[in-house]
Amino acid sequence: MAERRKFKKRFCKYCEQKVDFIDYKDLGALKFSLSERFKIMPRRLTGNCKRHQELVTVAIKRARQTALIPYIVDRKNVVEHPFENLK
């Protein structure tokens, strides 16, 4: 029988800081919830609770609409460090 891997329990960093609102203009905080290709990372990888994951998702979508974060990354033009261009 295969052994199950034991992972450490992830905690919501927004609950620890007691954050009520996630601002879409704060790109430094949002970049931890984005992959290298600017996709929204799931809860199981970020460790966010359901409430804060929904707030992060809304903030990322608002930042995309205001052109602070790109919608897609071109496969042909691969960038070494994608978050350096974000301020």
N, CA, C and O atoms as CSV, one atom per row, in Angstrom:
chain,resi,resn,atom,element,x,y,z
A,1,MET,N,N,0.831,-1.175,0.000
A,1,MET,CA,C,0.000,0.000,0.000
A,1,MET,C,C,0.881,1.245,0.000
A,1,MET,O,O,1.855,1.322,0.749
A,2,ALA,N,N,0.541,2.207,-0.830
A,2,ALA,CA,C,1.355,3.416,-0.952
A,2,ALA,C,C,1.149,4.324,0.251
A,2,ALA,O,O,0.047,4.457,0.782
A,3,GLU,N,N,2.237,4.934,0.656
A,3,GLU,CA,C,2.156,5.869,1.769
A,3,GLU,C,C,1.656,7.218,1.275
A,3,GLU,O,O,1.970,7.647,0.165
A,4,ARG,N,N,0.887,7.866,2.107
A,4,ARG,CA,C,0.394,9.192,1.760
A,4,ARG,C,C,1.438,10.226,2.153
A,4,ARG,O,O,2.069,10.130,3.206
A,5,ARG,N,N,1.603,11.202,1.295
A,5,ARG,CA,C,2.544,12.271,1.598
A,5,ARG,C,C,1.918,13.220,2.607
A,5,ARG,O,O,0.727,13.524,2.549
A,6,LYS,N,N,2.727,13.667,3.506
A,6,LYS,CA,C,2.239,14.614,4.505
A,6,LYS,C,C,2.712,16.004,4.120
A,6,LYS,O,O,3.911,16.280,4.081
A,7,PHE,N,N,1.759,16.869,3.838
A,7,PHE,CA,C,2.057,18.245,3.490
A,7,PHE,C,C,1.737,19.128,4.677
A,7,PHE,O,O,0.833,18.837,5.459
A,8,LYS,N,N,2.485,20.206,4.803
A,8,LYS,CA,C,2.163,21.125,5.888
A,8,LYS,C,C,0.901,21.894,5.523
A,8,LYS,O,O,0.667,22.210,4.357
A,9,LYS,N,N,0.109,22.185,6.517
A,9,LYS,CA,C,-1.152,22.881,6.293
A,9,LYS,C,C,-0.877,24.328,5.932
A,9,LYS,O,O,-0.118,25.016,6.615
A,10,ARG,N,N,-1.494,24.780,4.862
A,10,ARG,CA,C,-1.317,26.158,4.420
A,10,ARG,C,C,-2.354,27.032,5.103
A,10,ARG,O,O,-3.511,26.641,5.260
A,11,PHE,N,N,-1.928,28.206,5.501
A,11,PHE,CA,C,-2.809,29.152,6.153
A,11,PHE,C,C,-3.024,30.354,5.253
A,11,PHE,O,O,-2.153,30.729,4.468
A,12,CYS,N,N,-4.170,30.935,5.377
A,12,CYS,CA,C,-4.501,32.114,4.585
A,12,CYS,C,C,-3.728,33.304,5.140
A,12,CYS,O,O,-3.907,33.684,6.297
A,13,LYS,N,N,-2.870,33.888,4.312
A,13,LYS,CA,C,-2.063,35.019,4.779
A,13,LYS,C,C,-2.912,36.265,4.973
A,13,LYS,O,O,-2.545,37.149,5.748
A,14,TYR,N,N,-4.040,36.347,4.281
A,14,TYR,CA,C,-4.918,37.498,4.437
A,14,TYR,C,C,-5.696,37.420,5.747
A,14,TYR,O,O,-5.992,38.453,6.348
A,15,CYS,N,N,-6.031,36.211,6.197
A,15,CYS,CA,C,-6.706,36.054,7.486
A,15,CYS,C,C,-5.753,36.387,8.631
A,15,CYS,O,O,-6.158,36.976,9.633
A,16,GLU,N,N,-4.480,36.005,8.477
A,16,GLU,CA,C,-3.502,36.303,9.517
A,16,GLU,C,C,-3.292,37.803,9.665
A,16,GLU,O,O,-3.094,38.295,10.775
A,17,GLN,N,N,-3.334,38.533,8.553
A,17,GLN,CA,C,-3.150,39.986,8.590
A,17,GLN,C,C,-4.461,40.722,8.824
A,17,GLN,O,O,-4.468,41.945,8.967
A,18,LYS,N,N,-5.573,39.987,8.865
A,18,LYS,CA,C,-6.915,40.535,9.080
A,18,LYS,C,C,-7.274,41.577,8.014
A,18,LYS,O,O,-7.667,42.702,8.322
A,19,VAL,N,N,-7.126,41.164,6.755
A,19,VAL,CA,C,-7.426,42.026,5.617
A,19,VAL,C,C,-8.900,41.880,5.261
A,19,VAL,O,O,-9.412,40.769,5.126
A,20,ASP,N,N,-9.582,43.030,5.109
A,20,ASP,CA,C,-10.993,43.004,4.731
A,20,ASP,C,C,-11.204,43.284,3.247
A,20,ASP,O,O,-12.199,42.853,2.664
A,21,PHE,N,N,-10.264,44.008,2.637
A,21,PHE,CA,C,-10.413,44.401,1.241
A,21,PHE,C,C,-9.060,44.256,0.551
A,21,PHE,O,O,-8.035,44.652,1.106
A,22,ILE,N,N,-9.053,43.695,-0.648
A,22,ILE,CA,C,-7.836,43.535,-1.431
A,22,ILE,C,C,-7.908,44.507,-2.599
A,22,ILE,O,O,-8.806,44.424,-3.437
A,23,ASP,N,N,-6.958,45.424,-2.644
A,23,ASP,CA,C,-6.964,46.475,-3.655
A,23,ASP,C,C,-6.380,45.962,-4.961
A,23,ASP,O,O,-5.348,45.291,-4.960
A,24,TYR,N,N,-7.025,46.269,-6.062
A,24,TYR,CA,C,-6.557,45.799,-7.361
A,24,TYR,C,C,-5.314,46.544,-7.818
A,24,TYR,O,O,-4.622,46.074,-8.721
A,25,LYS,N,N,-5.010,47.694,-7.223
A,25,LYS,CA,C,-3.836,48.473,-7.611
A,25,LYS,C,C,-2.567,48.020,-6.902
A,25,LYS,O,O,-1.470,48.448,-7.262
A,26,ASP,N,N,-2.704,47.163,-5.900
A,26,ASP,CA,C,-1.547,46.659,-5.160
A,26,ASP,C,C,-1.018,45.411,-5.858
A,26,ASP,O,O,-1.361,44.290,-5.482
A,27,LEU,N,N,-0.187,45.608,-6.869
A,27,LEU,CA,C,0.294,44.497,-7.686
A,27,LEU,C,C,1.303,43.630,-6.940
A,27,LEU,O,O,1.473,42.456,-7.267
A,28,GLY,N,N,1.967,44.196,-5.949
A,28,GLY,CA,C,2.917,43.415,-5.165
A,28,GLY,C,C,2.237,42.294,-4.402
A,28,GLY,O,O,2.799,41.208,-4.263
A,29,ALA,N,N,1.038,42.546,-3.910
A,29,ALA,CA,C,0.297,41.518,-3.184
A,29,ALA,C,C,-0.376,40.528,-4.135
A,29,ALA,O,O,-0.528,39.350,-3.811
A,30,LEU,N,N,-0.771,41.009,-5.293
A,30,LEU,CA,C,-1.479,40.143,-6.239
A,30,LEU,C,C,-0.557,39.185,-6.976
A,30,LEU,O,O,-1.008,38.143,-7.452
A,31,LYS,N,N,0.727,39.515,-7.082
A,31,LYS,CA,C,1.610,38.672,-7.878
A,31,LYS,C,C,1.856,37.307,-7.238
A,31,LYS,O,O,2.297,36.381,-7.919
A,32,PHE,N,N,1.580,37.167,-5.947
A,32,PHE,CA,C,1.730,35.866,-5.299
A,32,PHE,C,C,0.577,34.924,-5.626
A,32,PHE,O,O,0.656,33.722,-5.373
A,33,SER,N,N,-0.483,35.473,-6.186
A,33,SER,CA,C,-1.625,34.650,-6.587
A,33,SER,C,C,-1.671,34.426,-8.087
A,33,SER,O,O,-2.664,33.915,-8.606
A,34,LEU,N,N,-0.605,34.803,-8.796
A,34,LEU,CA,C,-0.527,34.627,-10.236
A,34,LEU,C,C,0.624,33.703,-10.579
A,34,LEU,O,O,1.659,33.709,-9.912
A,35,SER,N,N,0.439,32.906,-11.630
A,35,SER,CA,C,1.519,32.044,-12.098
A,35,SER,C,C,2.445,32.851,-13.016
A,35,SER,O,O,2.235,34.047,-13.218
A,36,GLU,N,N,3.469,32.191,-13.569
A,36,GLU,CA,C,4.407,32.867,-14.457
A,36,GLU,C,C,3.729,33.349,-15.723
A,36,GLU,O,O,4.174,34.308,-16.354
A,37,ARG,N,N,2.661,32.686,-16.087
A,37,ARG,CA,C,1.927,33.061,-17.306
A,37,ARG,C,C,0.704,33.905,-16.980
A,37,ARG,O,O,-0.202,34.035,-17.803
A,38,PHE,N,N,0.676,34.477,-15.784
A,38,PHE,CA,C,-0.370,35.381,-15.306
A,38,PHE,C,C,-1.734,34.706,-15.198
A,38,PHE,O,O,-2.763,35.349,-15.406
A,39,LYS,N,N,-1.748,33.419,-14.876
A,39,LYS,CA,C,-3.003,32.734,-14.592
A,39,LYS,C,C,-3.262,32.816,-13.086
A,39,LYS,O,O,-2.323,32.881,-12.291
A,40,ILE,N,N,-4.525,32.812,-12.704
A,40,ILE,CA,C,-4.879,32.854,-11.288
A,40,ILE,C,C,-4.633,31.481,-10.691
A,40,ILE,O,O,-5.136,30.476,-11.194
A,41,MET,N,N,-3.857,31.441,-9.616
A,41,MET,CA,C,-3.530,30.165,-8.987
A,41,MET,C,C,-4.683,29.713,-8.090
A,41,MET,O,O,-5.357,30.548,-7.486
A,42,PRO,N,N,-4.916,28.405,-7.997
A,42,PRO,CA,C,-6.036,27.899,-7.188
A,42,PRO,C,C,-5.748,27.980,-5.691
A,42,PRO,O,O,-4.614,28.191,-5.260
A,43,ARG,N,N,-6.796,27.807,-4.930
A,43,ARG,CA,C,-6.715,27.881,-3.467
A,43,ARG,C,C,-5.776,26.839,-2.882
A,43,ARG,O,O,-5.070,27.109,-1.911
A,44,ARG,N,N,-5.768,25.675,-3.460
A,44,ARG,CA,C,-4.955,24.601,-2.893
A,44,ARG,C,C,-3.467,24.889,-3.002
A,44,ARG,O,O,-2.674,24.325,-2.249
A,45,LEU,N,N,-3.073,25.762,-3.931
A,45,LEU,CA,C,-1.672,26.128,-4.063
A,45,LEU,C,C,-1.316,27.381,-3.266
A,45,LEU,O,O,-0.226,27.467,-2.701
A,46,THR,N,N,-2.221,28.345,-3.217
A,46,THR,CA,C,-1.925,29.587,-2.502
A,46,THR,C,C,-2.211,29.480,-1.017
A,46,THR,O,O,-1.577,30.167,-0.217
A,47,GLY,N,N,-3.157,28.626,-0.631
A,47,GLY,CA,C,-3.508,28.493,0.778
A,47,GLY,C,C,-4.537,29.495,1.249
A,47,GLY,O,O,-4.803,29.587,2.447
A,48,ASN,N,N,-5.124,30.250,0.334
A,48,ASN,CA,C,-6.133,31.231,0.714
A,48,ASN,C,C,-7.431,30.551,1.121
A,48,ASN,O,O,-7.748,29.455,0.659
A,49,CYS,N,N,-8.176,31.220,1.993
A,49,CYS,CA,C,-9.506,30.716,2.331
A,49,CYS,C,C,-10.457,31.098,1.194
A,49,CYS,O,O,-10.088,31.856,0.298
A,50,LYS,N,N,-11.656,30.580,1.235
A,50,LYS,CA,C,-12.610,30.794,0.138
A,50,LYS,C,C,-12.951,32.279,-0.026
A,50,LYS,O,O,-13.005,32.790,-1.145
A,51,ARG,N,N,-13.176,32.950,1.076
A,51,ARG,CA,C,-13.560,34.367,1.039
A,51,ARG,C,C,-12.454,35.225,0.415
A,51,ARG,O,O,-12.718,36.052,-0.457
A,52,HIS,N,N,-11.230,35.022,0.865
A,52,HIS,CA,C,-10.137,35.836,0.358
A,52,HIS,C,C,-9.733,35.437,-1.061
A,52,HIS,O,O,-9.256,36.279,-1.822
A,53,GLN,N,N,-9.913,34.185,-1.425
A,53,GLN,CA,C,-9.623,33.778,-2.806
A,53,GLN,C,C,-10.588,34.462,-3.766
A,53,GLN,O,O,-10.196,34.854,-4.865
A,54,GLU,N,N,-11.835,34.607,-3.363
A,54,GLU,CA,C,-12.793,35.314,-4.207
A,54,GLU,C,C,-12.436,36.787,-4.335
A,54,GLU,O,O,-12.582,37.368,-5.410
A,55,LEU,N,N,-11.964,37.402,-3.235
A,55,LEU,CA,C,-11.545,38.800,-3.287
A,55,LEU,C,C,-10.314,38.975,-4.174
A,55,LEU,O,O,-10.213,39.954,-4.913
A,56,VAL,N,N,-9.383,38.030,-4.101
A,56,VAL,CA,C,-8.184,38.079,-4.944
A,56,VAL,C,C,-8.568,37.938,-6.413
A,56,VAL,O,O,-8.034,38.641,-7.269
A,57,THR,N,N,-9.492,37.032,-6.700
A,57,THR,CA,C,-9.935,36.813,-8.076
A,57,THR,C,C,-10.577,38.067,-8.650
A,57,THR,O,O,-10.301,38.442,-9.790
A,58,VAL,N,N,-11.425,38.712,-7.871
A,58,VAL,CA,C,-12.076,39.946,-8.336
A,58,VAL,C,C,-11.032,41.038,-8.541
A,58,VAL,O,O,-11.102,41.780,-9.520
A,59,ALA,N,N,-10.060,41.147,-7.625
A,59,ALA,CA,C,-9.022,42.171,-7.753
A,59,ALA,C,C,-8.157,41.939,-8.988
A,59,ALA,O,O,-7.801,42.893,-9.679
A,60,ILE,N,N,-7.816,40.689,-9.273
A,60,ILE,CA,C,-7.007,40.387,-10.453
A,60,ILE,C,C,-7.781,40.697,-11.724
A,60,ILE,O,O,-7.218,41.234,-12.678
A,61,LYS,N,N,-9.062,40.364,-11.744
A,61,LYS,CA,C,-9.872,40.658,-12.930
A,61,LYS,C,C,-10.027,42.162,-13.141
A,61,LYS,O,O,-10.058,42.622,-14.283
A,62,ARG,N,N,-10.125,42.938,-12.056
A,62,ARG,CA,C,-10.198,44.393,-12.190
A,62,ARG,C,C,-8.866,44.961,-12.675
A,62,ARG,O,O,-8.841,45.888,-13.483
A,63,ALA,N,N,-7.770,44.407,-12.183
A,63,ALA,CA,C,-6.451,44.868,-12.621
A,63,ALA,C,C,-6.223,44.539,-14.094
A,63,ALA,O,O,-5.557,45.295,-14.801
A,64,ARG,N,N,-6.761,43.436,-14.553
A,64,ARG,CA,C,-6.651,43.090,-15.975
A,64,ARG,C,C,-7.452,44.063,-16.826
A,64,ARG,O,O,-7.013,44.461,-17.905
A,65,GLN,N,N,-8.628,44.446,-16.336
A,65,GLN,CA,C,-9.466,45.364,-17.104
A,65,GLN,C,C,-8.834,46.740,-17.214
A,65,GLN,O,O,-9.007,47.421,-18.225
A,66,THR,N,N,-8.106,47.157,-16.193
A,66,THR,CA,C,-7.454,48.463,-16.228
A,66,THR,C,C,-6.052,48.383,-16.825
A,66,THR,O,O,-5.309,49.364,-16.778
A,67,ALA,N,N,-5.682,47.244,-17.379
A,67,ALA,CA,C,-4.403,47.015,-18.076
A,67,ALA,C,C,-3.202,47.094,-17.150
A,67,ALA,O,O,-2.112,47.455,-17.593
A,68,LEU,N,N,-3.373,46.766,-15.870
A,68,LEU,CA,C,-2.235,46.692,-14.961
A,68,LEU,C,C,-1.560,45.329,-15.047
A,68,LEU,O,O,-0.353,45.209,-14.836
A,69,ILE,N,N,-2.354,44.297,-15.359
A,69,ILE,CA,C,-1.859,42.927,-15.523
A,69,ILE,C,C,-2.320,42.448,-16.898
A,69,ILE,O,O,-3.473,42.672,-17.266
A,70,PRO,N,N,-1.453,41.799,-17.658
A,70,PRO,CA,C,-1.888,41.311,-18.977
A,70,PRO,C,C,-2.831,40.115,-18.851
A,70,PRO,O,O,-2.780,39.364,-17.878
A,71,TYR,N,N,-3.685,39.958,-19.846
A,71,TYR,CA,C,-4.583,38.808,-19.870
A,71,TYR,C,C,-3.826,37.525,-20.188
A,71,TYR,O,O,-4.014,36.506,-19.524
A,72,ILE,N,N,-2.969,37.578,-21.205
A,72,ILE,CA,C,-2.229,36.398,-21.627
A,72,ILE,C,C,-0.768,36.763,-21.835
A,72,ILE,O,O,-0.412,37.932,-21.984
A,73,VAL,N,N,0.061,35.737,-21.842
A,73,VAL,CA,C,1.470,35.910,-22.154
A,73,VAL,C,C,1.738,35.165,-23.453
A,73,VAL,O,O,1.323,34.017,-23.612
A,74,ASP,N,N,2.415,35.802,-24.361
A,74,ASP,CA,C,2.706,35.219,-25.659
A,74,ASP,C,C,3.732,34.098,-25.501
A,74,ASP,O,O,4.756,34.288,-24.844
A,75,ARG,N,N,3.475,32.955,-26.085
A,75,ARG,CA,C,4.394,31.828,-25.993
A,75,ARG,C,C,5.689,32.077,-26.754
A,75,ARG,O,O,6.741,31.557,-26.382
A,76,LYS,N,N,5.613,32.868,-27.814
A,76,LYS,CA,C,6.793,33.110,-28.637
A,76,LYS,C,C,7.768,34.071,-27.967
A,76,LYS,O,O,8.983,33.910,-28.079
A,77,ASN,N,N,7.239,35.058,-27.280
A,77,ASN,CA,C,8.079,36.039,-26.598
A,77,ASN,C,C,8.126,35.708,-25.108
A,77,ASN,O,O,7.411,36.311,-24.307
A,78,VAL,N,N,8.967,34.751,-24.748
A,78,VAL,CA,C,9.060,34.318,-23.357
A,78,VAL,C,C,9.889,35.333,-22.581
A,78,VAL,O,O,10.975,35.720,-23.013
A,79,VAL,N,N,9.374,35.757,-21.442
A,79,VAL,CA,C,10.051,36.732,-20.598
A,79,VAL,C,C,10.722,35.984,-19.460
A,79,VAL,O,O,10.126,35.083,-18.870
A,80,GLU,N,N,11.960,36.352,-19.148
A,80,GLU,CA,C,12.698,35.684,-18.070
A,80,GLU,C,C,12.031,35.902,-16.720
A,80,GLU,O,O,11.747,34.947,-15.997
A,81,HIS,N,N,11.782,37.164,-16.383
A,81,HIS,CA,C,11.178,37.514,-15.102
A,81,HIS,C,C,9.900,38.315,-15.372
A,81,HIS,O,O,9.975,39.528,-15.567
A,82,PRO,N,N,8.745,37.674,-15.386
A,82,PRO,CA,C,7.522,38.354,-15.818
A,82,PRO,C,C,7.045,39.442,-14.854
A,82,PRO,O,O,6.313,40.343,-15.266
A,83,PHE,N,N,7.442,39.378,-13.587
A,83,PHE,CA,C,6.918,40.343,-12.624
A,83,PHE,C,C,7.808,41.568,-12.480
A,83,PHE,O,O,7.495,42.455,-11.687
A,84,GLU,N,N,8.907,41.643,-13.223
A,84,GLU,CA,C,9.755,42.837,-13.158
A,84,GLU,C,C,9.071,44.029,-13.812
A,84,GLU,O,O,9.280,45.169,-13.398
A,85,ASN,N,N,8.262,43.776,-14.825
A,85,ASN,CA,C,7.581,44.874,-15.513
A,85,ASN,C,C,6.444,45.447,-14.692
A,85,ASN,O,O,6.043,46.590,-14.909
A,86,LEU,N,N,5.912,44.673,-13.748
A,86,LEU,CA,C,4.851,45.182,-12.888
A,86,LEU,C,C,5.457,46.087,-11.830
A,86,LEU,O,O,6.489,45.763,-11.243
A,87,LYS,N,N,4.826,47.199,-11.593
A,87,LYS,CA,C,5.367,48.146,-10.611
A,87,LYS,C,C,4.737,47.972,-9.267
A,87,LYS,O,O,5.079,48.689,-8.328
